């Protein structure tokens, strides 16, 4: 079985590739930066950008399953850049699937595709995709998800997964950024500090992708699913617990959501006017994400995909703390 993974050198993508290799699969990775260690393990590497339609189409030839994990992520940047990678890149892959007879397409989406500025408490997949969001990432991912699901047919079966806040040992984004800002004294609790969020351990996210692939001959085809650890945590309690365990000072200073929104709006105006290449320290989207509830009902994923979180929040957090402590020694 020939399998293509886009973004196969990223945090989630690499873990997925490693799992596929243990299953004896023939794996090809499409990306911009080769990984010699994966190539030494037999992974075929195709060096191309997602918006290179001819190269992307050629990469689909001979594949049975495509896991489309790659995306342009972030809270800041030009809409055109997000659109080119997240929308045009996905279109190129879908066209390649149709041209070369690929049977299964598993798309890594995000819960932010249903952003509406409100709290999500036990939200399910009945929520509509966003068309109005102060961040280009959710907007372009929503467009791409809609096209992925619309492409589902008897010959090409598609599914979209929405993993929320992927973390674990080796995470290069979420936890390191929180730790860096806390150490620099630049992290503030936004809102009352009691908001609850869902997260997902990276190994559970890999499990969900493989479950989704196996479920594509059933009710999963043409549908989207929230994927979490199914253990909502008090966000700021979890962050402070992690900081304390690593010998860092917990975050105690607070700002209101309204203040954070005003600061975010000002930052966005300045960054657009100058323009600056770095990300603003605050945006309206970040303010909402840090202050509101974001936890989801994953009943559908359990029922249709057979997904069940294997690594608990407690186990994953303990492993992460041990890993960080080992880095210091």
N, C-alpha and C positions, 0 to 999 in steps of 0.2 A: 504494500500500500504506500503510494507516494504522497507525501504531505508537504505543503508549503506553509511556512510561518513568516508573516511580515512582522518586523520588529523583533526578530528572534534573538537579538543581542541585548534587549532591554530587560528590565527587572522581571516582569511577568513573562515576556516572550522567551527569555533564556530558560526559565524554570520549566516552561512548557516544552521547549525543545529537549531539555534533559530528560523529561519524563517520557517523551515520545521515543527517544533513543533507547531507554531502558525497556520499552515495549518491542524493540526490534524494528521500528519503523524507518523507512527511507525518508530523511528529512532534508528539505531545501529551505534556506533562509534568504529572504529578499530584504536587503537593507543597504545603507550607505557606507557602513564601516565594517569590514570583514572581522571575523573573530578567529584567529589562528587556532586557539585551543578547541573550538567546536569543529573546525575543518579537520583537525587531527583525529577527531572522533568519528569522522565520516560524513559530516554535514556538508552538503554542497551549498556554496554561497554565490548568490547572484547580486552583484553590486549595481544598484539602481535606485533612483528616487521614485516615490510612489506616483508622481505626476508625469513620469516618463512612460506614456501609454504603450508604445511599442514594446519596450523592455518588460513592462508589467504583464502584458498580454502573453509574450513569449514565455515568461516564467510560469504561467498557468498550464502550459502544455504538459500532458502526461500526469497531471495531479488528480488524485481522488478527493482529497480534502484540502481546503485552505482555511487556516486560522488567521484572520486579519486582526492582528494585535496592534500594529503600528499606528501612530497618530501624532499630530502636532498638538502638544498639550501646553497648558499655561493659562494665566489669567490676563496676559497682556500681549499686544502685538497687532500687526495689521490684519484686517479681516481677510484680505486677499491671500495671505500666507496660510492662514488656517483653512480657508476654502480650497486652496490648491491641493493641500495634502489630505485633508479629511474628507472632502467631497469628491474632487476630481480623482484622487488616488483610489478611492473606493469604487467609483464608477469604472475606472480602468480595470480593476480586478474583476468586477462583475462582468464586464464585457469579455475579458479573457476567459472567465469561467464558461460563459455561453459559447464562445468560439471554440474552446477546446474540450467541452464536455465534462467539466468538473462537476462532481455529484453533490458535494457538501461544502457549505460556506458558513463558518462560525465567526461572527463579528463581535469584537470587543467594544462595546458601547460604554456609557457612563450614566449613572442616575441623574446627573445634571441635565440630561436631555428633557426632563420634565420640569425643569426649574420654572417656578412661578412667583418666587419671592416670599412664599409662605412656609410655615413649618410643615414637615412631613412626619406624621405619626402613624405608623402602620400602613403607609401608602402602598398601593398595589399597581399593577400594570394597566389599570383602566385610566390612569392619568394621561391627558393629551401631551404630545410632544410640544416643547416650547417653540414659540416664534418671536418671543420678546424677552431677551436676556441681556444684561449689561456686560456679558463676556462672550467673545467670539467662539471660544471652544465649545460650550454647550450648543450654541446655535448651529455650528457646522456639523457637530456630531449628530444632532437631531436630524438634519437634512440627510446625512449619510445613512442613519439607521432606517429612516423611512424608505429610502431607495433599496436598501438591503432586503427588507421584509417584502417590499413590492416585487422584488426579483424572484421570489420563491415560486417554483414550479415543480411538477413531478420529476423533471430531469435535473434541476438544480434546487436543492433544498437548503434554505437559509434560516439562520437563527441569530438573534442579538442578545448578548449578555451585558448586564449593567452592574459590574462589581463596584462596590463603594469603598473608597479609601484603602487601596491595597497596601499592605505593610508586611514586615517580617525581616528576618536577618538578611542583610545585603540591600535593603531598600535604599536607593540613592536619592530619594526625593522627599517623601512625606516626613518621616521622623527626623532625618538630618536637618531639614529646614527648621523644624520646630525647635530642636536642640540648639541650633546655631543662633536663632533669634532670642531664645531664652538666655543663653550665655552672654549675649551682647546687651541684655537688658532691654530689648526692643519688642518683647512679646507682652501683650496685654489681653486680659480676659475681656471679650466683647459681649455685652449684655449682662445678664444676671449670673452667668456661670453655671447654670443648671441644665443647659441644653444637652439632649441625648442624641448620639449619633451611632450609626452602624459602621463597622469596618469589616474588612475581610483579609484573613491571612493569605499570603501569596500561594501557599500550597493548596488551600481550599479553593482559590480562584482557578488554579490549574485543574483541580478535580472537576470543577463546574464546566470548564471548557471541554474536557473529555466526556463528561456526562452528556453535554449538549450534542456533541458529535454523534454519540451512540443513539441519542433520542430523535435524530432527524428523520427517521422513518416512521415516527409516530406524531403525536400532537404538537411537538415542539416546532415543527416546520412552519416558518412564516410568523413566528411570535418572538416577543422580547421578554426577558426575565431579569428581575432584580436578583442580585447575588450578594449575600452578606454572611457574616459569621452567625447571624441570628441571635446575637447577644448585644443589644444596644448598650453603650456605656455613656456615663456622664463625661463628656469630652474633656472638660478642664480637670476633673478628678483624675482621669486616666493620664493626661499629660503631666500633671503635678506628681502623680505616683511614679511615673517614669523618671522625671527629673530628680526626685528625692532619692530614688534607688541608685541613681548614677552620681550622687553626691553634688547635685546642682540645687540652687535655690528654687523653690516653687514659685510660680507666677501668682502674685497677689493683687497687683494693680489692675483696676478695671476702667473701662470706658463704656458708655452707653452705646447701644446700637445706632441711635440717631447721630451721635457724635462721630462714630466710625463711618457712617454713611456720608456725612458732610466732609470728613477728611478724605474719604475715598473719591468723592466727586472733585474735590480740589486737586488731588494728586493726578487724577485722570486728565483734568484740564491742562495742568502743567506739563505732563508727559506728552500730551498731544501737541502742545504749542511749541515745545523746544526743538524737535522731539528727542526724548532720551531713549537709549537702547535698553537700559535696565528695566526691570519690573518695578512698578510703584510699590512703596511699602504698604499701601492700603488701596483697595478699590471697593466699589459698591458691592460687587459680587463676593469678594473675600469677606467683607463685613457681614453679609447675610449668612455665608457658610459657617462663620465662626460663632454666630449668635443663635442660630435657629436649630430646631430639632430636625434630624434627618435619619429616620429609621423606617424600615420597609418590611412589608409582609412578603415572605418568600415561599408561601404555600404553593404557588404555581410551580416554582423551580423544584421543590421537593416532589410534587405530584408528577409533573411531566418529564423532568430530567432525571429523577432519582437522586438528586443532589442532597447531600447531608454534610454539614461542616464537620471536618475530621479533627482539626486542631483548634482547641478552644482559645478564647481570649487570654485566659490565665496561663495556659501552656505557652502560647506564642509570646506573650509579654515576658514571661520568665526566661525563655530562650533568648529573646532580644536583649534583655538586661545582662545576661551572662555573656553574650557576644560583645556588647559594648565594654563591659568590664575587662574582658580578655584583650581588647584592643589597647586599653590603657596600660596593661602590665608589660 
